[in-house]
Amino acid sequence: MRRMWPVDITPRCLFSAVVLCAVLAVSCGDDAGPEASPLQEQAIGTLIDAELTTDEQRCILEDLIDTDIDPQAVIDGTVTGDEDAELLAMAVSCVDDLASVPAFVQTMIEALEESGRPTSEAEAICVIGKMAEGDPATAAAECIGAGPADGALDTYGDDRTLDLLWDSCESGNNQSCDELYSSAPIDTGYLEYARTCGGRLPDSVGLRCFLDLG
């Protein structure tokens, strides 16, 4: 499953509909949108094992219909890898509390463990909650603890939190490159890697990756 750090959530269909209703001062009544069949309701419950708001339920139902994914396959756990990625993206885009999405929590655990940091479910949920405040590096540090015992930092492998930002920067997330630049100590390999946007802008002065590369 693809790692998602930091998380970039783009509001989707239902959010736009709600905003439009508010602007026009038109009530979106309880009967707005399609009604879920019993099979679809069970599939949604399997995907999101948590209490959902009406808006979240509608958003997921509309996306489930749009994707043409068989609800029975969701229930049985027989979806393909591509469908699994679609379902995860669907959950992330529709649900406000990402910590209530088991698949997202597992993705966070895998991302942290790949960086060499064993993480419990409770710690992953803590990180997700802290990430809502806007600083993934601080989230990991506060929920799990970060860095070598002696506090000496130089380059990749010395600090697990900075390693996560490095990994995300390397994968093309330019916002993570800027966050790494803001978090890294001076005169370190972390700072130099972030300054160049992971080698994509060798002449960058830092904090320009998202602005220049998007």
Backbone torsions as a table, in degrees:
resi	resn	phi	psi	omega
1	MET	NA	139.0	-175.6
2	ARG	-68.0	135.7	178.7
3	ARG	-73.7	145.3	-178.2
4	MET	-131.1	90.3	179.8
5	TRP	-147.3	126.9	-13.1
6	PRO	-74.5	173.4	-174.0
7	VAL	-87.3	134.7	176.3
8	ASP	-118.0	107.2	-174.8
9	ILE	-103.9	124.7	177.9
10	THR	-107.0	119.8	178.9
11	PRO	-58.7	146.6	-173.7
12	ARG	-122.5	-152.3	-165.9
13	CYS	-52.1	-49.9	-172.7
14	LEU	-67.6	-38.4	179.7
15	PHE	-58.7	-44.8	179.3
16	SER	-62.0	-40.3	-179.5
17	ALA	-65.1	-41.6	-179.7
18	VAL	-65.0	-43.2	178.4
19	VAL	-61.4	-43.3	-179.8
20	LEU	-61.6	-41.6	178.9
21	CYS	-62.6	-39.8	-179.1
22	ALA	-66.6	-41.8	-179.3
23	VAL	-63.5	-39.7	-177.9
24	LEU	-85.8	-3.1	-178.1
25	ALA	56.6	38.2	178.8
26	VAL	-111.0	132.9	-179.0
27	SER	-76.2	130.2	172.1
28	CYS	-91.0	93.7	-173.2
29	GLY	-67.7	174.3	-177.7
30	ASP	-63.7	-20.3	-177.8
31	ASP	-92.2	7.5	-179.9
32	ALA	-72.0	139.4	176.6
33	GLY	82.7	173.4	-178.1
34	PRO	-71.3	155.8	175.6
35	GLU	-99.0	138.9	-177.7
36	ALA	-77.5	138.4	172.3
37	SER	-76.5	163.3	177.6
38	PRO	-55.3	-37.0	179.8
39	LEU	-68.0	-40.9	178.8
40	GLN	-67.0	-38.6	177.4
41	GLU	-60.9	-40.9	179.4
42	GLN	-67.3	-38.5	179.1
43	ALA	-64.1	-42.3	179.0
44	ILE	-64.2	-41.0	177.8
45	GLY	-63.9	-33.4	177.3
46	THR	-70.2	-40.8	-178.5
47	LEU	-69.6	-44.2	-178.5
48	ILE	-120.5	99.5	-178.6
49	ASP	-85.3	64.1	-178.2
50	ALA	-161.7	163.0	178.4
51	GLU	-73.7	129.1	-177.1
52	LEU	-111.7	150.7	172.7
53	THR	-75.6	167.1	178.1
54	THR	-60.4	-41.6	-180.0
55	ASP	-64.2	-42.0	179.1
56	GLU	-64.3	-42.0	178.7
57	GLN	-61.0	-44.0	-179.4
58	ARG	-65.4	-42.0	-179.8
59	CYS	-60.1	-47.4	-179.2
60	ILE	-66.1	-41.1	179.3
61	LEU	-61.3	-46.1	179.8
62	GLU	-61.6	-41.4	178.9
63	ASP	-68.4	-38.4	179.4
64	LEU	-62.9	-39.9	177.8
65	ILE	-66.5	-42.9	-177.9
66	ASP	-64.5	-33.7	-176.2
67	THR	-80.1	-16.8	-177.9
68	ASP	63.5	21.4	176.5
69	ILE	-74.8	133.1	-178.8
70	ASP	-66.8	117.4	179.4
71	PRO	-55.9	-33.6	-179.8
72	GLN	-65.2	-34.8	178.2
73	ALA	-66.8	-35.0	176.7
74	VAL	-64.3	-44.2	-179.4
75	ILE	-64.4	-42.7	-176.8
76	ASP	-79.8	-13.6	-177.1
77	GLY	73.7	31.3	-177.4
78	THR	-111.9	20.6	178.4
79	VAL	-69.7	156.8	178.2
80	THR	-76.1	171.3	178.0
81	GLY	-60.8	-42.1	178.8
82	ASP	-65.0	-40.8	179.2
83	GLU	-66.4	-37.5	178.1
84	ASP	-61.7	-40.7	178.0
85	ALA	-65.5	-39.5	177.6
86	GLU	-62.9	-42.9	-179.1
87	LEU	-64.4	-40.0	179.0
88	LEU	-65.2	-44.6	178.3
89	ALA	-61.6	-38.8	178.3
90	MET	-60.9	-48.0	-179.0
91	ALA	-63.0	-44.3	-178.4
92	VAL	-63.0	-38.4	-176.2
93	SER	-77.8	-22.5	-174.2
94	CYS	-102.9	-25.2	-171.6
95	VAL	-102.1	128.8	-179.6
96	ASP	-70.1	-42.9	-178.1
97	ASP	-94.3	92.9	-176.2
98	LEU	-64.5	-24.6	179.8
99	ALA	-67.9	-12.2	178.2
100	SER	-88.7	-1.3	-179.9
101	VAL	-99.6	104.1	-176.5
102	PRO	-53.8	-40.7	-178.3
103	ALA	-64.5	-35.7	179.8
104	PHE	-71.7	-40.2	176.9
105	VAL	-60.0	-42.2	179.5
106	GLN	-65.3	-38.4	177.1
107	THR	-61.1	-41.1	179.1
108	MET	-64.8	-42.9	178.4
109	ILE	-59.4	-45.4	-179.3
110	GLU	-63.8	-40.6	-179.9
111	ALA	-63.4	-42.8	179.8
112	LEU	-68.8	-40.0	-178.6
113	GLU	-70.1	-32.7	177.3
114	GLU	-64.1	-25.5	178.8
115	SER	-86.5	3.4	178.0
116	GLY	93.2	18.0	-178.2
117	ARG	-119.6	100.5	175.8
118	PRO	-58.9	132.7	-173.5
119	THR	-134.3	132.0	176.3
120	SER	-83.0	167.3	178.2
121	GLU	-61.9	-41.1	-179.9
122	ALA	-62.9	-40.0	178.7
123	GLU	-66.9	-40.1	178.7
124	ALA	-63.7	-41.5	178.2
125	ILE	-63.5	-38.9	176.7
126	CYS	-61.6	-44.8	179.1
127	VAL	-60.4	-44.8	-179.8
128	ILE	-59.9	-43.5	179.1
129	GLY	-63.9	-41.3	179.7
130	LYS	-69.3	-31.2	-179.5
131	MET	-63.4	-26.0	177.8
132	ALA	-62.3	-20.3	178.5
133	GLU	-83.3	-7.3	169.5
134	GLY	102.2	4.7	-178.0
135	ASP	-134.8	93.8	-178.4
136	PRO	-58.8	-38.8	-178.2
137	ALA	-64.1	-45.0	178.3
138	THR	-65.6	-37.0	179.8
139	ALA	-59.0	-48.3	-179.2
140	ALA	-65.9	-40.7	-178.9
141	ALA	-64.4	-40.7	-177.2
142	GLU	-73.9	-33.8	-175.1
143	CYS	-88.2	-29.4	-173.3
144	ILE	-122.8	-32.9	-172.3
145	GLY	97.7	145.2	-174.1
146	ALA	-145.0	157.4	170.9
147	GLY	90.6	159.9	178.1
148	PRO	-69.8	159.6	-174.6
149	ALA	-62.4	-34.6	-176.6
150	ASP	-87.6	-3.6	176.8
151	GLY	78.3	2.4	-178.8
152	ALA	-80.3	125.4	-178.9
153	LEU	-122.4	141.7	174.9
154	ASP	-139.2	-67.3	-175.9
155	THR	-147.0	-170.8	-172.5
156	TYR	-49.5	131.5	-179.0
157	GLY	104.9	-14.2	-178.2
158	ASP	-88.9	-25.6	-176.9
159	ASP	-142.1	120.5	-172.2
160	ARG	-68.5	-36.0	178.7
161	THR	-66.8	-46.1	178.0
162	LEU	-65.7	-32.1	176.6
163	ASP	-61.3	-38.6	178.6
164	LEU	-61.9	-44.4	178.1
165	LEU	-66.3	-37.8	176.2
166	TRP	-59.4	-48.3	-179.6
167	ASP	-58.8	-44.4	-179.1
168	SER	-66.9	-39.6	176.1
169	CYS	-62.3	-44.4	-179.7
170	GLU	-61.4	-33.5	-178.5
171	SER	-78.2	-5.1	176.3
172	GLY	111.6	3.7	178.1
173	ASN	-83.7	98.0	-173.4
174	ASN	-71.0	-24.7	174.5
175	GLN	-64.6	-36.9	177.9
176	SER	-66.2	-34.5	177.1
177	CYS	-60.5	-43.8	179.1
178	ASP	-67.4	-37.2	178.1
179	GLU	-67.2	-36.9	176.8
180	LEU	-64.3	-40.9	179.5
181	TYR	-62.3	-39.8	-179.2
182	SER	-70.8	-28.5	-174.4
183	SER	-94.6	-23.4	-172.0
184	ALA	-75.7	143.2	174.4
185	PRO	-65.9	156.4	-179.6
186	ILE	-69.2	155.2	176.5
187	ASP	57.6	40.2	177.0
188	THR	-125.4	162.4	176.4
189	GLY	-63.1	-31.8	177.1
190	TYR	-59.0	-47.6	-177.4
191	LEU	-65.3	-42.1	-179.0
192	GLU	-65.6	-41.3	179.5
193	TYR	-63.4	-41.2	179.5
194	ALA	-70.2	-37.0	-179.1
195	ARG	-59.1	-37.5	-177.5
196	THR	-92.6	9.4	-179.8
197	CYS	57.4	44.7	179.8
198	GLY	70.0	29.5	-179.9
199	GLY	86.3	-0.5	-177.4
200	ARG	-83.7	-22.8	176.3
201	LEU	-133.3	79.5	-175.0
202	PRO	-56.4	-28.9	-176.3
203	ASP	-96.8	10.0	-178.1
204	SER	-67.1	150.7	178.7
205	VAL	-97.3	1.9	179.9
206	GLY	101.3	148.5	-179.4
207	LEU	58.6	29.6	-179.8
208	ARG	-121.2	-0.2	-170.5
209	CYS	-64.7	-51.1	-178.6
210	PHE	-67.8	-38.6	-178.9
211	LEU	-65.6	-42.0	-175.5
212	ASP	-87.9	-29.6	-174.9
213	LEU	-111.3	-15.9	179.6
214	GLY	82.7	NA	NA
